[in-house]
Amino acid sequence: MDKREIYSDPSRVSAVDGAVEVDGPDAVDIAMTPEAAEETSERLADQSIKARGQRRLKDYPHRGRDD
């Protein structure tokens, strides 16, 4: 698995002419519809919670449920 650089600075987000623009590290520069931005924000929130849990639990021996 390739190691990507992990950035600690958040992206800048602006509403411009009915679109949402995101400028971030590593030359991230995108524009999306408000609807796409809303869905993206929900996905980011869900996955950030998951990633925090992974980071918190990575050094603890545990087993997942075998459902």
N, CA, C, O and CB atoms as a CASP TS submission, in Angstrom:
PFRMAT TS
TARGET T0000
AUTHOR 0000-0000-0000
METHOD Language model
MODEL 1
PARENT N/A
ATOM      1  N   MET     1       0.841  -1.177   0.000  1.00  0.00           N
ATOM      2  CA  MET     1       0.000   0.000   0.000  1.00  0.00           C
ATOM      3  C   MET     1       0.890   1.246   0.000  1.00  0.00           C
ATOM      4  O   MET     1       1.810   1.365   0.809  1.00  0.00           O
ATOM      5  CB  MET     1      -0.959  -0.005   1.221  1.00  0.00           C
ATOM      6  N   ASP     2       0.607   2.154  -0.903  1.00  0.00           N
ATOM      7  CA  ASP     2       1.369   3.400  -0.963  1.00  0.00           C
ATOM      8  C   ASP     2       1.063   4.258   0.244  1.00  0.00           C
ATOM      9  O   ASP     2      -0.089   4.385   0.659  1.00  0.00           O
ATOM     10  CB  ASP     2       1.060   4.169  -2.254  1.00  0.00           C
ATOM     11  N   LYS     3       2.103   4.845   0.803  1.00  0.00           N
ATOM     12  CA  LYS     3       1.923   5.783   1.909  1.00  0.00           C
ATOM     13  C   LYS     3       1.668   7.167   1.327  1.00  0.00           C
ATOM     14  O   LYS     3       2.473   7.673   0.546  1.00  0.00           O
ATOM     15  CB  LYS     3       3.168   5.794   2.858  1.00  0.00           C
ATOM     16  N   ARG     4       0.578   7.763   1.697  1.00  0.00           N
ATOM     17  CA  ARG     4       0.268   9.124   1.293  1.00  0.00           C
ATOM     18  C   ARG     4       0.642  10.057   2.419  1.00  0.00           C
ATOM     19  O   ARG     4       0.621   9.686   3.592  1.00  0.00           O
ATOM     20  CB  ARG     4      -1.224   9.276   0.920  1.00  0.00           C
ATOM     21  N   GLU     5       0.984  11.272   2.045  1.00  0.00           N
ATOM     22  CA  GLU     5       1.225  12.262   3.077  1.00  0.00           C
ATOM     23  C   GLU     5      -0.094  12.591   3.750  1.00  0.00           C
ATOM     24  O   GLU     5      -1.116  12.761   3.086  1.00  0.00           O
ATOM     25  CB  GLU     5       1.885  13.535   2.490  1.00  0.00           C
ATOM     26  N   ILE     6      -0.067  12.678   5.061  1.00  0.00           N
ATOM     27  CA  ILE     6      -1.275  13.002   5.825  1.00  0.00           C
ATOM     28  C   ILE     6      -1.141  14.436   6.300  1.00  0.00           C
ATOM     29  O   ILE     6      -0.191  14.784   7.002  1.00  0.00           O
ATOM     30  CB  ILE     6      -1.484  12.018   7.036  1.00  0.00           C
ATOM     31  N   TYR     7      -2.097  15.262   5.912  1.00  0.00           N
ATOM     32  CA  TYR     7      -2.065  16.684   6.230  1.00  0.00           C
ATOM     33  C   TYR     7      -2.872  16.975   7.483  1.00  0.00           C
ATOM     34  O   TYR     7      -3.904  16.348   7.723  1.00  0.00           O
ATOM     35  CB  TYR     7      -2.594  17.508   5.059  1.00  0.00           C
ATOM     36  N   SER     8      -2.408  17.912   8.271  1.00  0.00           N
ATOM     37  CA  SER     8      -3.127  18.287   9.485  1.00  0.00           C
ATOM     38  C   SER     8      -3.861  19.611   9.328  1.00  0.00           C
ATOM     39  O   SER     8      -4.640  19.992  10.202  1.00  0.00           O
ATOM     40  CB  SER     8      -2.166  18.370  10.653  1.00  0.00           C
ATOM     41  N   ASP     9      -3.626  20.313   8.233  1.00  0.00           N
ATOM     42  CA  ASP     9      -4.320  21.579   7.998  1.00  0.00           C
ATOM     43  C   ASP     9      -5.605  21.329   7.212  1.00  0.00           C
ATOM     44  O   ASP     9      -5.587  20.598   6.221  1.00  0.00           O
ATOM     45  CB  ASP     9      -3.405  22.575   7.240  1.00  0.00           C
ATOM     46  N   PRO    10      -6.711  21.921   7.637  1.00  0.00           N
ATOM     47  CA  PRO    10      -7.962  21.745   6.905  1.00  0.00           C
ATOM     48  C   PRO    10      -7.953  22.521   5.592  1.00  0.00           C
ATOM     49  O   PRO    10      -7.176  23.459   5.416  1.00  0.00           O
ATOM     50  CB  PRO    10      -9.142  22.187   7.763  1.00  0.00           C
ATOM     51  N   SER    11      -8.811  22.124   4.690  1.00  0.00           N
ATOM     52  CA  SER    11      -8.967  22.827   3.419  1.00  0.00           C
ATOM     53  C   SER    11      -9.767  24.104   3.615  1.00  0.00           C
ATOM     54  O   SER    11     -10.552  24.227   4.555  1.00  0.00           O
ATOM     55  CB  SER    11      -9.650  21.925   2.379  1.00  0.00           C
ATOM     56  N   ARG    12      -9.554  25.057   2.707  1.00  0.00           N
ATOM     57  CA  ARG    12     -10.374  26.272   2.688  1.00  0.00           C
ATOM     58  C   ARG    12     -11.585  25.998   1.802  1.00  0.00           C
ATOM     59  O   ARG    12     -11.454  25.389   0.740  1.00  0.00           O
ATOM     60  CB  ARG    12      -9.556  27.521   2.168  1.00  0.00           C
ATOM     61  N   VAL    13     -12.758  26.443   2.233  1.00  0.00           N
ATOM     62  CA  VAL    13     -13.996  26.203   1.504  1.00  0.00           C
ATOM     63  C   VAL    13     -14.725  27.531   1.333  1.00  0.00           C
ATOM     64  O   VAL    13     -14.866  28.300   2.284  1.00  0.00           O
ATOM     65  CB  VAL    13     -14.893  25.163   2.241  1.00  0.00           C
ATOM     66  N   SER    14     -15.195  27.796   0.088  1.00  0.00           N
ATOM     67  CA  SER    14     -15.893  29.048  -0.200  1.00  0.00           C
ATOM     68  C   SER    14     -17.073  28.795  -1.120  1.00  0.00           C
ATOM     69  O   SER    14     -17.033  27.901  -1.965  1.00  0.00           O
ATOM     70  CB  SER    14     -14.938  30.073  -0.831  1.00  0.00           C
ATOM     71  N   ALA    15     -18.126  29.589  -0.951  1.00  0.00           N
ATOM     72  CA  ALA    15     -19.250  29.594  -1.881  1.00  0.00           C
ATOM     73  C   ALA    15     -18.995  30.710  -2.889  1.00  0.00           C
ATOM     74  O   ALA    15     -18.867  31.877  -2.520  1.00  0.00           O
ATOM     75  CB  ALA    15     -20.628  29.791  -1.132  1.00  0.00           C
ATOM     76  N   VAL    16     -18.923  30.334  -4.177  1.00  0.00           N
ATOM     77  CA  VAL    16     -18.618  31.299  -5.227  1.00  0.00           C
ATOM     78  C   VAL    16     -19.559  31.066  -6.412  1.00  0.00           C
ATOM     79  O   VAL    16     -19.514  30.015  -7.053  1.00  0.00           O
ATOM     80  CB  VAL    16     -17.127  31.188  -5.670  1.00  0.00           C
ATOM     81  N   ASP    17     -20.397  32.040  -6.691  1.00  0.00           N
ATOM     82  CA  ASP    17     -21.302  31.986  -7.851  1.00  0.00           C
ATOM     83  C   ASP    17     -22.129  30.707  -7.892  1.00  0.00           C
ATOM     84  O   ASP    17     -22.283  30.108  -8.956  1.00  0.00           O
ATOM     85  CB  ASP    17     -20.505  32.109  -9.137  1.00  0.00           C
ATOM     86  N   GLY    18     -22.659  30.281  -6.757  1.00  0.00           N
ATOM     87  CA  GLY    18     -23.533  29.112  -6.714  1.00  0.00           C
ATOM     88  C   GLY    18     -22.819  27.776  -6.683  1.00  0.00           C
ATOM     89  O   GLY    18     -23.458  26.728  -6.780  1.00  0.00           O
ATOM     90  N   ALA    19     -21.507  27.799  -6.550  1.00  0.00           N
ATOM     91  CA  ALA    19     -20.732  26.562  -6.445  1.00  0.00           C
ATOM     92  C   ALA    19     -19.940  26.602  -5.148  1.00  0.00           C
ATOM     93  O   ALA    19     -19.760  27.664  -4.553  1.00  0.00           O
ATOM     94  CB  ALA    19     -19.784  26.376  -7.676  1.00  0.00           C
ATOM     95  N   VAL    20     -19.471  25.449  -4.718  1.00  0.00           N
ATOM     96  CA  VAL    20     -18.633  25.355  -3.528  1.00  0.00           C
ATOM     97  C   VAL    20     -17.221  25.025  -4.001  1.00  0.00           C
ATOM     98  O   VAL    20     -16.994  24.023  -4.679  1.00  0.00           O
ATOM     99  CB  VAL    20     -19.175  24.268  -2.512  1.00  0.00           C
ATOM    100  N   GLU    21     -16.277  25.892  -3.628  1.00  0.00           N
ATOM    101  CA  GLU    21     -14.886  25.694  -4.017  1.00  0.00           C
ATOM    102  C   GLU    21     -14.077  25.234  -2.814  1.00  0.00           C
ATOM    103  O   GLU    21     -14.223  25.751  -1.707  1.00  0.00           O
ATOM    104  CB  GLU    21     -14.290  26.988  -4.609  1.00  0.00           C
ATOM    105  N   VAL    22     -13.221  24.249  -3.061  1.00  0.00           N
ATOM    106  CA  VAL    22     -12.369  23.698  -2.011  1.00  0.00           C
ATOM    107  C   VAL    22     -10.917  23.851  -2.464  1.00  0.00           C
ATOM    108  O   VAL    22     -10.533  23.375  -3.532  1.00  0.00           O
ATOM    109  CB  VAL    22     -12.722  22.190  -1.710  1.00  0.00           C
ATOM    110  N   ASP    23     -10.128  24.516  -1.641  1.00  0.00           N
ATOM    111  CA  ASP    23      -8.689  24.657  -1.871  1.00  0.00           C
ATOM    112  C   ASP    23      -7.987  24.025  -0.685  1.00  0.00           C
ATOM    113  O   ASP    23      -8.237  24.385   0.465  1.00  0.00           O
ATOM    114  CB  ASP    23      -8.265  26.168  -2.055  1.00  0.00           C
ATOM    115  N   GLY    24      -7.111  23.086  -0.973  1.00  0.00           N
ATOM    116  CA  GLY    24      -6.451  22.399   0.120  1.00  0.00           C
ATOM    117  C   GLY    24      -5.007  22.100  -0.180  1.00  0.00           C
ATOM    118  O   GLY    24      -4.450  22.555  -1.180  1.00  0.00           O
ATOM    119  N   PRO    25      -4.406  21.325   0.705  1.00  0.00           N
ATOM    120  CA  PRO    25      -3.001  20.964   0.533  1.00  0.00           C
ATOM    121  C   PRO    25      -2.795  20.090  -0.701  1.00  0.00           C
ATOM    122  O   PRO    25      -3.734  19.481  -1.214  1.00  0.00           O
ATOM    123  CB  PRO    25      -2.488  20.242   1.774  1.00  0.00           C
ATOM    124  N   ASP    26      -1.564  20.042  -1.160  1.00  0.00           N
ATOM    125  CA  ASP    26      -1.173  19.201  -2.291  1.00  0.00           C
ATOM    126  C   ASP    26      -1.934  19.572  -3.564  1.00  0.00           C
ATOM    127  O   ASP    26      -2.301  18.703  -4.356  1.00  0.00           O
ATOM    128  CB  ASP    26      -1.408  17.731  -1.957  1.00  0.00           C
ATOM    129  N   ALA    27      -2.164  20.865  -3.749  1.00  0.00           N
ATOM    130  CA  ALA    27      -2.792  21.418  -4.947  1.00  0.00           C
ATOM    131  C   ALA    27      -4.246  20.979  -5.144  1.00  0.00           C
ATOM    132  O   ALA    27      -4.732  20.952  -6.275  1.00  0.00           O
ATOM    133  CB  ALA    27      -1.992  21.026  -6.151  1.00  0.00           C
ATOM    134  N   VAL    28      -4.935  20.641  -4.072  1.00  0.00           N
ATOM    135  CA  VAL    28      -6.363  20.345  -4.187  1.00  0.00           C
ATOM    136  C   VAL    28      -7.067  21.647  -4.549  1.00  0.00           C
ATOM    137  O   VAL    28      -6.929  22.655  -3.855  1.00  0.00           O
ATOM    138  CB  VAL    28      -6.943  19.727  -2.852  1.00  0.00           C
ATOM    139  N   ASP    29      -7.819  21.613  -5.641  1.00  0.00           N
ATOM    140  CA  ASP    29      -8.552  22.793  -6.107  1.00  0.00           C
ATOM    141  C   ASP    29      -9.743  22.289  -6.907  1.00  0.00           C
ATOM    142  O   ASP    29      -9.631  21.999  -8.098  1.00  0.00           O
ATOM    143  CB  ASP    29      -7.636  23.753  -6.974  1.00  0.00           C
ATOM    144  N   ILE    30     -10.896  22.188  -6.231  1.00  0.00           N
ATOM    145  CA  ILE    30     -12.076  21.655  -6.909  1.00  0.00           C
ATOM    146  C   ILE    30     -13.273  22.565  -6.672  1.00  0.00           C
ATOM    147  O   ILE    30     -13.310  23.330  -5.709  1.00  0.00           O
ATOM    148  CB  ILE    30     -12.384  20.222  -6.425  1.00  0.00           C
ATOM    149  N   ALA    31     -14.245  22.468  -7.562  1.00  0.00           N
ATOM    150  CA  ALA    31     -15.525  23.156  -7.408  1.00  0.00           C
ATOM    151  C   ALA    31     -16.616  22.115  -7.616  1.00  0.00           C
ATOM    152  O   ALA    31     -16.502  21.245  -8.479  1.00  0.00           O
ATOM    153  CB  ALA    31     -15.672  24.362  -8.422  1.00  0.00           C
ATOM    154  N   MET    32     -17.677  22.215  -6.813  1.00  0.00           N
ATOM    155  CA  MET    32     -18.773  21.258  -6.938  1.00  0.00           C
ATOM    156  C   MET    32     -20.101  21.950  -6.680  1.00  0.00           C
ATOM    157  O   MET    32     -20.156  23.061  -6.154  1.00  0.00           O
ATOM    158  CB  MET    32     -18.585  20.079  -5.965  1.00  0.00           C
ATOM    159  N   THR    33     -21.155  21.273  -7.061  1.00  0.00           N
ATOM    160  CA  THR    33     -22.487  21.811  -6.803  1.00  0.00           C
ATOM    161  C   THR    33     -22.743  21.800  -5.296  1.00  0.00           C
ATOM    162  O   THR    33     -22.095  21.059  -4.557  1.00  0.00           O
ATOM    163  CB  THR    33     -23.580  20.991  -7.561  1.00  0.00           C
ATOM    164  N   PRO    34     -23.688  22.622  -4.847  1.00  0.00           N
ATOM    165  CA  PRO    34     -24.024  22.585  -3.420  1.00  0.00           C
ATOM    166  C   PRO    34     -24.475  21.193  -2.970  1.00  0.00           C
ATOM    167  O   PRO    34     -24.160  20.768  -1.858  1.00  0.00           O
ATOM    168  CB  PRO    34     -25.118  23.604  -3.116  1.00  0.00           C
ATOM    169  N   GLU    35     -25.202  20.491  -3.821  1.00  0.00           N
ATOM    170  CA  GLU    35     -25.680  19.154  -3.467  1.00  0.00           C
ATOM    171  C   GLU    35     -24.511  18.173  -3.310  1.00  0.00           C
ATOM    172  O   GLU    35     -24.482  17.374  -2.374  1.00  0.00           O
ATOM    173  CB  GLU    35     -26.663  18.640  -4.533  1.00  0.00           C
ATOM    174  N   ALA    36     -23.560  18.246  -4.230  1.00  0.00           N
ATOM    175  CA  ALA    36     -22.389  17.371  -4.125  1.00  0.00           C
ATOM    176  C   ALA    36     -21.558  17.722  -2.891  1.00  0.00           C
ATOM    177  O   ALA    36     -21.015  16.838  -2.229  1.00  0.00           O
ATOM    178  CB  ALA    36     -21.522  17.475  -5.396  1.00  0.00           C
ATOM    179  N   ALA    37     -21.464  19.012  -2.589  1.00  0.00           N
ATOM    180  CA  ALA    37     -20.715  19.440  -1.403  1.00  0.00           C
ATOM    181  C   ALA    37     -21.371  18.936  -0.124  1.00  0.00           C
ATOM    182  O   ALA    37     -20.681  18.502   0.799  1.00  0.00           O
ATOM    183  CB  ALA    37     -20.602  20.967  -1.364  1.00  0.00           C
ATOM    184  N   GLU    38     -22.708  18.993  -0.063  1.00  0.00           N
ATOM    185  CA  GLU    38     -23.419  18.492   1.118  1.00  0.00           C
ATOM    186  C   GLU    38     -23.179  17.000   1.309  1.00  0.00           C
ATOM    187  O   GLU    38     -22.901  16.554   2.421  1.00  0.00           O
ATOM    188  CB  GLU    38     -24.923  18.771   0.999  1.00  0.00           C
ATOM    189  N   GLU    39     -23.285  16.227   0.232  1.00  0.00           N
ATOM    190  CA  GLU    39     -23.068  14.783   0.329  1.00  0.00           C
ATOM    191  C   GLU    39     -21.622  14.498   0.719  1.00  0.00           C
ATOM    192  O   GLU    39     -21.361  13.619   1.540  1.00  0.00           O
ATOM    193  CB  GLU    39     -23.415  14.085  -1.008  1.00  0.00           C
ATOM    194  N   THR    40     -20.684  15.234   0.134  1.00  0.00           N
ATOM    195  CA  THR    40     -19.274  15.057   0.464  1.00  0.00           C
ATOM    196  C   THR    40     -19.018  15.363   1.929  1.00  0.00           C
ATOM    197  O   THR    40     -18.264  14.652   2.593  1.00  0.00           O
ATOM    198  CB  THR    40     -18.400  15.946  -0.418  1.00  0.00           C
ATOM    199  N   SER    41     -19.649  16.427   2.441  1.00  0.00           N
ATOM    200  CA  SER    41     -19.440  16.781   3.849  1.00  0.00           C
ATOM    201  C   SER    41     -19.963  15.687   4.772  1.00  0.00           C
ATOM    202  O   SER    41     -19.350  15.404   5.801  1.00  0.00           O
ATOM    203  CB  SER    41     -20.126  18.114   4.175  1.00  0.00           C
ATOM    204  N   GLU    42     -21.089  15.070   4.417  1.00  0.00           N
ATOM    205  CA  GLU    42     -21.613  13.968   5.227  1.00  0.00           C
ATOM    206  C   GLU    42     -20.674  12.769   5.189  1.00  0.00           C
ATOM    207  O   GLU    42     -20.434  12.130   6.214  1.00  0.00           O
ATOM    208  CB  GLU    42     -23.009  13.560   4.737  1.00  0.00           C
ATOM    209  N   ARG    43     -20.148  12.467   4.018  1.00  0.00           N
ATOM    210  CA  ARG    43     -19.213  11.345   3.897  1.00  0.00           C
ATOM    211  C   ARG    43     -17.934  11.621   4.673  1.00  0.00           C
ATOM    212  O   ARG    43     -17.406  10.730   5.339  1.00  0.00           O
ATOM    213  CB  ARG    43     -18.885  11.073   2.421  1.00  0.00           C
ATOM    214  N   LEU    44     -17.428  12.863   4.591  1.00  0.00           N
ATOM    215  CA  LEU    44     -16.231  13.231   5.350  1.00  0.00           C
ATOM    216  C   LEU    44     -16.469  13.088   6.847  1.00  0.00           C
ATOM    217  O   LEU    44     -15.618  12.561   7.565  1.00  0.00           O
ATOM    218  CB  LEU    44     -15.807  14.668   5.020  1.00  0.00           C
ATOM    219  N   ALA    45     -17.618  13.553   7.319  1.00  0.00           N
ATOM    220  CA  ALA    45     -17.923  13.451   8.749  1.00  0.00           C
ATOM    221  C   ALA    45     -17.993  11.986   9.187  1.00  0.00           C
ATOM    222  O   ALA    45     -17.433  11.624  10.221  1.00  0.00           O
ATOM    223  CB  ALA    45     -19.254  14.166   9.069  1.00  0.00           C
ATOM    224  N   ASP    46     -18.674  11.143   8.410  1.00  0.00           N
ATOM    225  CA  ASP    46     -18.781   9.720   8.748  1.00  0.00           C
ATOM    226  C   ASP    46     -17.412   9.053   8.797  1.00  0.00           C
ATOM    227  O   ASP    46     -17.104   8.327   9.742  1.00  0.00           O
ATOM    228  CB  ASP    46     -19.674   8.998   7.736  1.00  0.00           C
ATOM    229  N   GLN    47     -16.601   9.297   7.792  1.00  0.00           N
ATOM    230  CA  GLN    47     -15.304   8.631   7.721  1.00  0.00           C
ATOM    231  C   GLN    47     -14.300   9.212   8.713  1.00  0.00           C
ATOM    232  O   GLN    47     -13.400   8.502   9.161  1.00  0.00           O
ATOM    233  CB  GLN    47     -14.749   8.730   6.316  1.00  0.00           C
ATOM    234  N   SER    48     -14.440  10.484   9.060  1.00  0.00           N
ATOM    235  CA  SER    48     -13.530  11.049  10.067  1.00  0.00           C
ATOM    236  C   SER    48     -13.788  10.420  11.433  1.00  0.00           C
ATOM    237  O   SER    48     -12.853  10.175  12.196  1.00  0.00           O
ATOM    238  CB  SER    48     -13.692  12.586  10.149  1.00  0.00           C
ATOM    239  N   ILE    49     -15.050  10.162  11.736  1.00  0.00           N
ATOM    240  CA  ILE    49     -15.384   9.479  12.994  1.00  0.00           C
ATOM    241  C   ILE    49     -14.795   8.069  12.992  1.00  0.00           C
ATOM    242  O   ILE    49     -14.232   7.627  13.993  1.00  0.00           O
ATOM    243  CB  ILE    49     -16.927   9.423  13.201  1.00  0.00           C
ATOM    244  N   LYS    50     -14.927   7.367  11.870  1.00  0.00           N
ATOM    245  CA  LYS    50     -14.373   6.018  11.749  1.00  0.00           C
ATOM    246  C   LYS    50     -12.850   6.047  11.901  1.00  0.00           C
ATOM    247  O   LYS    50     -12.280   5.206  12.596  1.00  0.00           O
ATOM    248  CB  LYS    50     -14.764   5.392  10.392  1.00  0.00           C
ATOM    249  N   ALA    51     -12.189   7.013  11.252  1.00  0.00           N
ATOM    250  CA  ALA    51     -10.730   7.104  11.318  1.00  0.00           C
ATOM    251  C   ALA    51     -10.248   7.421  12.730  1.00  0.00           C
ATOM    252  O   ALA    51      -9.227   6.890  13.168  1.00  0.00           O
ATOM    253  CB  ALA    51     -10.225   8.166  10.348  1.00  0.00           C
ATOM    254  N   ARG    52     -10.973   8.284  13.448  1.00  0.00           N
ATOM    255  CA  ARG    52     -10.596   8.571  14.839  1.00  0.00           C
ATOM    256  C   ARG    52     -10.663   7.310  15.685  1.00  0.00           C
ATOM    257  O   ARG    52      -9.788   7.067  16.517  1.00  0.00           O
ATOM    258  CB  ARG    52     -11.510   9.656  15.439  1.00  0.00           C
ATOM    259  N   GLY    53     -11.696   6.511  15.474  1.00  0.00           N
ATOM    260  CA  GLY    53     -11.816   5.249  16.203  1.00  0.00           C
ATOM    261  C   GLY    53     -10.680   4.293  15.868  1.00  0.00           C
ATOM    262  O   GLY    53     -10.120   3.648  16.754  1.00  0.00           O
ATOM    263  N   GLN    54     -10.342   4.203  14.579  1.00  0.00           N
ATOM    264  CA  GLN    54      -9.236   3.342  14.169  1.00  0.00           C
ATOM    265  C   GLN    54      -7.932   3.794  14.812  1.00  0.00           C
ATOM    266  O   GLN    54      -7.156   2.972  15.300  1.00  0.00           O
ATOM    267  CB  GLN    54      -9.098   3.335  12.643  1.00  0.00           C
ATOM    268  N   ARG    55      -7.697   5.091  14.811  1.00  0.00           N
ATOM    269  CA  ARG    55      -6.468   5.621  15.395  1.00  0.00           C
ATOM    270  C   ARG    55      -6.418   5.363  16.888  1.00  0.00           C
ATOM    271  O   ARG    55      -5.371   5.016  17.435  1.00  0.00           O
ATOM    272  CB  ARG    55      -6.346   7.114  15.119  1.00  0.00           C
ATOM    273  N   ARG    56      -7.560   5.534  17.546  1.00  0.00           N
ATOM    274  CA  ARG    56      -7.619   5.331  18.996  1.00  0.00           C
ATOM    275  C   ARG    56      -7.406   3.865  19.366  1.00  0.00           C
ATOM    276  O   ARG    56      -6.774   3.574  20.382  1.00  0.00           O
ATOM    277  CB  ARG    56      -8.961   5.816  19.544  1.00  0.00           C
ATOM    278  N   LEU    57      -7.922   2.944  18.565  1.00  0.00           N
ATOM    279  CA  LEU    57      -7.885   1.524  18.914  1.00  0.00           C
ATOM    280  C   LEU    57      -6.726   0.749  18.305  1.00  0.00           C
ATOM    281  O   LEU    57      -6.590  -0.445  18.572  1.00  0.00           O
ATOM    282  CB  LEU    57      -9.153   0.888  18.501  1.00  0.00           C
ATOM    283  N   LYS    58      -5.887   1.388  17.495  1.00  0.00           N
ATOM    284  CA  LYS    58      -4.868   0.635  16.759  1.00  0.00           C
ATOM    285  C   LYS    58      -3.868  -0.090  17.649  1.00  0.00           C
ATOM    286  O   LYS    58      -3.325  -1.116  17.239  1.00  0.00           O
ATOM    287  CB  LYS    58      -4.128   1.558  15.850  1.00  0.00           C
ATOM    288  N   ASP    59      -3.608   0.406  18.847  1.00  0.00           N
ATOM    289  CA  ASP    59      -2.625  -0.223  19.722  1.00  0.00           C
ATOM    290  C   ASP    59      -3.247  -1.156  20.759  1.00  0.00           C
ATOM    291  O   ASP    59      -2.542  -1.675  21.624  1.00  0.00           O
ATOM    292  CB  ASP    59      -1.827   0.836  20.421  1.00  0.00           C
ATOM    293  N   TYR    60      -4.547  -1.372  20.681  1.00  0.00           N
ATOM    294  CA  TYR    60      -5.221  -2.259  21.618  1.00  0.00           C
ATOM    295  C   TYR    60      -5.576  -3.573  20.942  1.00  0.00           C
ATOM    296  O   TYR    60      -6.182  -3.575  19.871  1.00  0.00           O
ATOM    297  CB  TYR    60      -6.478  -1.592  22.183  1.00  0.00           C
ATOM    298  N   PRO    61      -5.206  -4.692  21.558  1.00  0.00           N
ATOM    299  CA  PRO    61      -5.616  -5.971  20.981  1.00  0.00           C
ATOM    300  C   PRO    61      -7.119  -6.153  21.163  1.00  0.00           C
ATOM    301  O   PRO    61      -7.642  -6.049  22.272  1.00  0.00           O
ATOM    302  CB  PRO    61      -4.840  -7.147  21.632  1.00  0.00           C
ATOM    303  N   HIS    62      -7.784  -6.419  20.085  1.00  0.00           N
ATOM    304  CA  HIS    62      -9.226  -6.632  20.142  1.00  0.00           C
ATOM    305  C   HIS    62      -9.650  -7.477  18.942  1.00  0.00           C
ATOM    306  O   HIS    62      -8.929  -7.607  17.953  1.00  0.00           O
ATOM    307  CB  HIS    62      -9.992  -5.274  20.166  1.00  0.00           C
ATOM    308  N   ARG    63     -10.799  -8.021  19.066  1.00  0.00           N
ATOM    309  CA  ARG    63     -11.371  -8.820  17.978  1.00  0.00           C
ATOM    310  C   ARG    63     -12.694  -8.216  17.589  1.00  0.00           C
ATOM    311  O   ARG    63     -13.473  -7.770  18.432  1.00  0.00           O
ATOM    312  CB  ARG    63     -11.545 -10.311  18.389  1.00  0.00           C
ATOM    313  N   GLY    64     -12.931  -8.209  16.303  1.00  0.00           N
ATOM    314  CA  GLY    64     -14.232  -7.786  15.816  1.00  0.00           C
ATOM    315  C   GLY    64     -15.247  -8.895  16.026  1.00  0.00           C
ATOM    316  O   GLY    64     -14.888 -10.049  16.258  1.00  0.00           O
ATOM    317  N   ARG    65     -16.492  -8.537  15.944  1.00  0.00           N
ATOM    318  CA  ARG    65     -17.542  -9.556  16.071  1.00  0.00           C
ATOM    319  C   ARG    65     -17.578 -10.411  14.830  1.00  0.00           C
ATOM    320  O   ARG    65     -17.374  -9.913  13.723  1.00  0.00           O
ATOM    321  CB  ARG    65     -18.918  -8.910  16.311  1.00  0.00           C
ATOM    322  N   ASP    66     -17.832 -11.678  15.000  1.00  0.00           N
ATOM    323  CA  ASP    66     -17.897 -12.621  13.881  1.00  0.00           C
ATOM    324  C   ASP    66     -19.327 -12.807  13.413  1.00  0.00           C
ATOM    325  O   ASP    66     -19.821 -13.933  13.353  1.00  0.00           O
ATOM    326  CB  ASP    66     -17.297 -13.971  14.278  1.00  0.00           C
ATOM    327  N   ASP    67     -19.997 -11.707  13.078  1.00  0.00           N
ATOM    328  CA  ASP    67     -21.413 -11.814  12.639  1.00  0.00           C
ATOM    329  C   ASP    67     -21.514 -12.252  11.220  1.00  0.00           C
ATOM    330  O   ASP    67     -22.618 -12.392  10.694  1.00  0.00           O
ATOM    331  CB  ASP    67     -22.139 -10.492  12.802  1.00  0.00           C
TER
END
